[in-house]
């Protein structure tokens, strides 16, 4: 892989990470706003946690897609699994 390809790969990775952090920031700010609207406008009915939970699953999925499950299904796990399968054959 030449320098230009490595740079392009790194740039794409940075964009993925940046996208996740922007998503996380918007999630926090919007849900804070929803919390305030709920508490100030209709404190007798607590509903703010529904969008918090639903969108929260999306944020977690986005984080996993960007950062992966390092210890569980990351590159090291793949290498170990490949070695394990190759040793059995």
C-alpha positions as CSV (number, residue, x, y, z in Angstrom):
1,X,0.0,0.0,0.0
2,X,1.5,3.3,-1.0
3,X,1.5,6.5,0.9
4,X,-1.5,8.0,-0.9
5,X,-3.7,4.9,-0.2
6,X,-2.6,4.9,3.5
7,X,-3.5,8.6,3.7
8,X,-6.9,8.0,2.1
9,X,-7.6,5.1,4.4
10,X,-6.7,7.2,7.5
11,X,-8.8,10.1,6.2
12,X,-11.8,7.8,5.9
13,X,-11.3,6.4,9.3
14,X,-11.1,9.9,10.8
15,X,-14.4,10.8,9.1
16,X,-16.0,7.7,10.6
17,X,-14.9,8.6,14.1
18,X,-15.9,12.2,13.6
19,X,-19.3,11.2,12.4
20,X,-19.8,9.1,15.5
21,X,-18.8,11.9,17.9
22,X,-21.1,14.3,16.0
23,X,-23.9,11.8,16.3
24,X,-23.2,11.4,20.0
25,X,-23.2,15.2,20.6
26,X,-26.5,15.6,18.8
27,X,-28.0,12.7,20.8
28,X,-27.0,14.3,24.1
29,X,-28.2,17.8,23.2
30,X,-31.5,16.7,21.6
31,X,-32.3,14.4,24.5
32,X,-31.5,17.1,27.0
33,X,-33.9,19.3,25.2
34,X,-36.6,16.6,25.2
35,X,-36.0,16.1,28.9
36,X,-36.5,19.8,29.6
37,X,-39.6,20.0,27.5
38,X,-41.1,16.9,29.2
39,X,-40.4,18.2,32.7
40,X,-41.5,21.8,32.1
41,X,-44.5,21.1,29.9
42,X,-46.0,17.8,31.1
43,X,-44.3,16.7,34.3
44,X,-47.2,14.5,35.2
45,X,-46.4,12.2,32.2
46,X,-42.8,11.1,31.9
47,X,-42.1,10.2,28.3
48,X,-38.6,11.5,27.5
49,X,-36.9,8.2,28.2
50,X,-38.6,6.5,25.1
51,X,-36.7,8.5,22.5
52,X,-33.6,8.3,24.8
53,X,-33.7,4.5,24.7
54,X,-34.7,4.1,21.1
55,X,-32.1,6.5,19.8
56,X,-29.6,5.2,22.3
57,X,-29.7,1.8,20.7
58,X,-28.8,3.6,17.4
59,X,-25.9,5.4,19.0
60,X,-24.6,2.1,20.5
61,X,-24.9,0.4,17.1
62,X,-23.1,3.3,15.4
63,X,-20.3,3.1,18.0
64,X,-19.9,-0.6,17.5
65,X,-19.8,-0.1,13.7
66,X,-17.0,2.5,14.1
67,X,-15.0,1.1,17.0
68,X,-16.0,-2.5,16.8
69,X,-16.1,-4.9,19.7
70,X,-12.3,-4.9,20.2
71,X,-12.0,-7.7,22.7
72,X,-14.8,-9.8,21.4
73,X,-14.8,-9.7,17.6
74,X,-11.8,-7.5,16.8
75,X,-8.8,-8.1,14.7
76,X,-7.0,-10.1,17.4
77,X,-9.9,-12.4,17.8
78,X,-10.0,-13.0,14.0
79,X,-6.3,-13.9,14.0
80,X,-6.7,-16.3,16.9
81,X,-9.7,-17.9,15.2
82,X,-7.9,-18.3,11.9
83,X,-4.9,-19.9,13.7
84,X,-7.3,-22.2,15.6
85,X,-9.1,-23.3,12.4
86,X,-5.9,-23.8,10.5
87,X,-4.4,-25.9,13.2
88,X,-7.4,-28.3,13.1
89,X,-7.2,-28.9,9.4
